[in-house]
Amino acid sequence: MKLKRGKVQRIRKIVQLVFFFWVVTVIALSEAVQNGLSLPFSMETVSLHAICPFGGVVTLWNLIKDGVLIRKIHESAVVLASLSVILAVLFGPVICSWVCPFGTFQEWIGKLGKRLFPKRYNTFVPKHIDRYLRFLRYGILVWILVMTALSATLVFQPYDPLLCTLLTHP
């Protein structure tokens, strides 16, 4: 029995909110621990690295090349990176649209844009230019994956606020 589209969207919204608030909570707790707050549990047991598929690319490459995982990146990131690729091939951007807090945030910004610019929304860029720009994201994705694997570093870390937070707060 297929789920109706509305029910799937409600489930998706709940999953998005859970992951978004989990990430915000973990970042806030990590910051509080950095500022001297004592918690009844170790922040090492609560890791945002566990839901970052790009960290998995780096550590998987390091595992293949040197035989060891990168200590700073959670092991589950390798599984998530592999799962992300498989799910993307089979179903599209599932991780980005269901789990990634940036995907959720971008969706919220898009809804705000629809309210602020109801007639101009999604038409600021001319269609003939937009047609080509839509393919640019795939080129950037390939470049990021290749450069990340070759350099064994997260090449876009300086530009990604979540990764900056993840990797600067152990």
C-alpha positions as CSV (number, residue, x, y, z in Angstrom):
1,M,0.0,0.0,0.0
2,K,1.5,3.3,-1.1
3,L,1.6,6.2,1.3
4,K,-0.2,9.3,0.1
5,R,2.0,12.2,-0.8
6,G,0.6,14.4,2.1
7,K,1.4,11.7,4.6
8,V,4.9,11.3,3.3
9,Q,5.4,15.1,3.4
10,R,4.3,15.2,7.0
11,I,6.7,12.4,7.9
12,R,9.5,14.2,6.0
13,K,8.8,17.4,7.9
14,I,9.0,15.6,11.2
15,V,12.3,13.9,10.3
16,Q,13.6,17.3,9.1
17,L,12.7,18.9,12.4
18,V,14.1,16.1,14.5
19,F,17.5,16.3,12.7
20,F,17.5,20.1,12.6
21,F,16.8,20.5,16.3
22,W,19.2,17.6,17.2
23,V,22.1,19.4,15.3
24,V,21.2,22.8,16.9
25,T,21.1,21.1,20.4
26,V,24.4,19.3,19.9
27,I,26.1,22.5,18.6
28,A,24.7,24.5,21.6
29,L,25.8,21.8,24.1
30,S,29.3,21.6,22.5
31,E,29.6,25.4,22.8
32,A,28.5,25.3,26.4
33,V,31.0,22.6,27.2
34,Q,33.7,24.7,25.6
35,N,32.7,27.5,27.9
36,G,33.0,25.4,31.0
37,L,29.5,23.8,31.4
38,S,29.7,20.4,33.0
39,L,27.3,17.8,31.5
40,P,26.3,14.4,33.0
41,F,27.5,12.7,29.8
42,S,30.4,12.9,27.4
43,M,30.0,15.0,24.3
44,E,32.0,12.4,22.5
45,T,29.0,10.1,22.6
46,V,26.9,12.7,20.8
47,S,28.6,13.4,17.5
48,L,27.5,15.5,14.5
49,H,30.2,13.7,12.5
50,A,27.8,10.7,12.5
51,I,25.4,12.5,10.1
52,C,28.0,14.2,7.8
53,P,28.4,12.2,4.6
54,F,31.2,14.4,3.3
55,G,33.4,13.5,6.3
56,G,32.9,9.9,5.2
57,V,34.5,10.6,1.8
58,V,37.6,11.9,3.6
59,T,37.9,9.1,6.1
60,L,37.1,6.4,3.5
61,W,39.9,7.7,1.3
62,N,42.2,7.7,4.3
63,L,41.1,4.1,5.2
64,I,41.9,3.0,1.6
65,K,45.2,4.9,1.4
66,D,46.6,4.4,4.9
67,G,44.5,1.7,6.5
68,V,43.1,3.9,9.3
69,L,40.1,6.1,9.8
70,I,40.4,9.8,10.6
71,R,39.9,10.0,14.4
72,K,38.1,13.3,14.3
73,I,35.4,12.0,11.9
74,H,32.9,9.4,13.2
75,E,33.0,6.0,11.6
76,S,29.4,6.1,10.7
77,A,30.1,8.9,8.3
78,V,31.7,6.4,5.9
79,V,28.5,4.3,6.0
80,L,26.4,7.5,5.5
81,A,28.5,8.6,2.6
82,S,28.1,5.2,0.9
83,L,24.4,5.2,1.7
84,S,24.0,8.8,0.5
85,V,25.4,7.8,-2.9
86,I,23.2,4.7,-3.2
87,L,20.1,6.6,-2.1
88,A,20.8,9.5,-4.5
89,V,21.2,7.2,-7.4
90,L,18.0,5.3,-6.6
91,F,15.7,8.1,-5.2
92,G,17.3,11.5,-5.7
93,P,18.5,13.9,-3.0
94,V,17.0,11.9,0.0
95,I,19.8,12.8,2.5
96,C,19.8,16.5,1.6
97,S,16.0,16.8,1.6
98,W,15.2,14.6,4.7
99,V,18.3,14.6,7.0
100,C,20.6,17.5,6.2
101,P,19.9,20.5,8.4
102,F,21.1,22.8,5.6
103,G,18.7,21.3,3.2
104,T,15.9,22.0,5.7
105,F,17.2,25.5,6.3
106,Q,17.3,26.1,2.5
107,E,13.8,24.9,2.2
108,W,12.6,27.3,4.9
109,I,14.4,30.2,3.1
110,G,12.7,29.2,-0.1
111,K,9.3,29.3,1.6
112,L,10.2,32.7,3.0
113,G,11.2,33.8,-0.6
114,K,7.8,32.6,-1.9
115,R,6.0,34.8,0.7
116,L,8.2,37.8,0.2
117,F,8.3,37.7,-3.7
118,P,5.1,35.8,-4.7
119,K,5.3,37.0,-8.4
120,R,9.0,37.1,-8.8
121,Y,9.9,34.0,-6.8
122,N,12.3,31.8,-8.7
123,T,12.4,34.1,-11.7
124,F,15.2,36.5,-10.8
125,V,17.6,34.7,-13.0
126,P,16.5,34.5,-16.7
127,K,15.5,31.0,-17.8
128,H,18.1,30.6,-20.5
129,I,20.9,31.2,-17.9
130,D,19.1,29.2,-15.2
131,R,19.0,26.2,-17.5
132,Y,22.8,26.0,-17.5
133,L,23.3,27.0,-13.9
134,R,21.2,24.0,-12.8
135,F,24.0,21.7,-14.1
136,L,26.7,23.7,-12.3
137,R,25.8,22.0,-9.0
138,Y,26.8,18.6,-10.4
139,G,30.1,19.9,-11.5
140,I,30.7,21.4,-8.1
141,L,29.7,18.2,-6.4
142,V,32.1,16.2,-8.6
143,W,34.9,18.7,-8.0
144,I,34.4,18.6,-4.2
145,L,34.3,14.8,-4.1
146,V,37.4,14.4,-6.3
147,M,39.4,17.2,-4.4
148,T,38.3,15.8,-1.0
149,A,39.4,12.3,-1.9
150,L,42.7,13.4,-3.5
151,S,43.7,15.8,-0.8
152,A,42.2,13.8,2.1
153,T,40.9,17.1,3.6
154,L,37.5,18.6,3.5
155,V,38.2,21.2,0.8
156,F,35.0,23.2,1.4
157,Q,35.4,23.3,5.2
158,P,36.3,27.0,5.2
159,Y,33.0,27.8,3.5
160,D,30.6,25.4,5.4
161,P,29.4,26.7,8.7
162,L,28.4,23.3,10.0
163,L,31.7,21.7,9.2
164,C,33.6,24.6,10.7
165,T,31.6,24.0,13.9
166,L,32.0,20.2,13.7
167,L,35.8,20.2,13.2
168,T,36.7,23.0,15.5
169,H,34.7,21.6,18.5
170,P,35.8,18.0,19.3
